[in-house]
Amino acid sequence: MMLKNYYGCSDQMLIEMLNGNVYMQFFCDIVIPIEKPLINSKIVSQIRMELSEKITA
């Protein structure tokens, strides 16, 4: 969520940036294989919803 806010990008753009930038992957502590890139941009929305539930609880 921090990267999305910092870069001011959409969910889809964030997924594309994560797929193509190993430094962003390193920052997020994930490894996305080139042959299996993320394709579902809804995962960002799901993470945002889960975080908001934990913050308001």
C-alpha positions in Angstrom: 0.0 0.0 0.0 2.9 2.3 0.7 4.3 1.8 -2.8 0.9 2.5 -4.4 0.5 5.7 -2.5 4.2 6.8 -3.1 3.9 6.2 -6.9 0.3 7.4 -7.1 -0.6 4.5 -9.3 -3.6 2.3 -9.9 -3.9 -1.3 -8.6 -3.2 -2.6 -12.1 -0.1 -0.4 -12.5 1.2 -1.5 -9.2 0.9 -5.2 -10.2 2.7 -4.4 -13.5 5.5 -2.6 -11.6 5.9 -5.5 -9.1 6.1 -8.0 -12.0 8.8 -6.0 -13.7 10.9 -4.5 -10.9 13.1 -6.8 -8.7 13.8 -3.9 -6.4 10.1 -3.5 -5.6 9.9 -7.2 -5.1 12.8 -7.1 -2.7 11.2 -4.2 -0.8 8.0 -6.2 -0.4 10.0 -9.3 0.5 8.5 -11.4 -2.4 9.8 -13.2 -5.4 7.6 -13.2 -8.5 8.9 -15.6 -11.1 9.2 -14.3 -14.7 7.3 -17.3 -16.0 4.4 -16.8 -13.5 3.7 -13.1 -13.1 0.9 -11.8 -11.0 -2.2 -11.2 -13.2 -5.0 -10.5 -10.7 -4.9 -6.8 -9.7 -7.8 -7.5 -7.3 -5.3 -8.8 -4.8 -4.3 -5.2 -4.0 -7.9 -4.4 -3.1 -8.2 -7.5 -1.0 -5.1 -6.5 1.0 -6.4 -3.0 1.4 -9.7 -4.4 2.8 -8.0 -6.7 5.2 -5.8 -3.9 6.5 -8.7 -1.6 7.0 -10.5 -4.3 9.0 -7.5 -4.7 11.3 -7.1 -1.0 11.8 -10.7 -0.4 12.7 -11.0 -3.4 15.0 
